[in-house]
Amino acid sequence: MNSERIKIIADRVIATAEGVSRDEALELMAAEDIDALCDSADRICKAFHGRKIDTCSIVNARSGLCGEDCKWCAQSSRHATGVETYNFLDEQTALDAAAANERHGIHRFSLVTSGRTVSERDLGKFCDIYRRLSGENALFLCASMGLLGEEELRMLKDAGVRRYHCNMETSERMWSRLCSTHTQEDKLHTIEAAKRAGLSICSGGIIGMGETAEDRIDFAFMLRQIGVDSVPMNILNPIKGTPLQDTPLIPEDEIVRCAAVWRFILPRQVIRFAGGRNRLSPANMRRILTGGANGVLMGDMLTTVGNKVEEDKAMFAELGLEIEN
């Protein structure tokens, strides 16, 4: 596909607000001119989102102790990763983390728990924290607490949570190779329950787990069909002790290309560059933020160190991007 064809497709996406077809996405993923692809993805992004960058941060509210067998995850008790374990984050620590993020101007904040779900008792404790957060700061509050039902999700909403996060993780074809203790259908039930509870949806996944370019496209189409609002794009960080510890690192140009093509598929969604981005070169980090992505997960990740917040803010200013308030 040549640069003129890419531009024509981008013009149509902007005019109609409808993402490309699967065949077109496959063509775009194979385009030789990656700069033309990224430039057109950036035009689509700016048409629907302006120059705003949607920022968020997370805190690990329960670490390790997870009985699930997700092959990428450091927090599974089935993998010997040496990750720190605790059942419940101290309330003041969570409040301090939120306050620090608000001082940095970060827009969204989420408590994230390891494990399949949370107990009714622990959910009540987390709701108490969210009620305090709602009263003490102006952050947009999110939650990521596994496979919950509609009643539990309504409890979170009533406590001040506005968005629920539940990653679909990868394409349907890849799922059975990576996890056997729960299904994507289980996740979809939670996402649909969150919608019924009146929450917006954050759902993305991880690339670089051995999937093909076609899998990455099919995954984006899955998210489009589900109707998610925010799409975190994580890059596999092969963690020692997990079954994926020896997985070769995905080339940087494939990461750049994936973000751009996802923008053609998902013109209205926030495409949020999340875990694993600190291994990219500064040039490719900037190319992604001017090539389709309009969101960033800032600060440290769940079990790995992230990018420095002040460095991110300096990069946003350099690129002419404004943090969404």
Buried (B, 14 or more C-beta within 10 A) or exposed (E): BEBEBBBEBBBEBBEEEEBBEBEBBBBBBEBEEBEBBBBBBBBBBBBBBEEBBBBBBBBBBBBBBBEBBBBBBBBBBBBEBEBEEEBBBEBEEBBEBBBBBBEBEBBBBBBBBBBBBBEEEBBEBBBEBBEBBBEEBEBBBBBBBBBBEBEBBBBBBEBBBBBBBBBBBBBEEBBEEBBEEBEBEBBBBBBBBBBEBEBBBBBBBBBBBBBEBBBBBBBBBBBBEBEBBBBBBBBBBBBEEBBBEEBEEBEBEBBBBBBBBBBBBBBEBBBBBBBBBBEBEEEBBBBBBBBBBBBBBBBBBBBEEBBEBEEBBEBBEEEEBEBBE
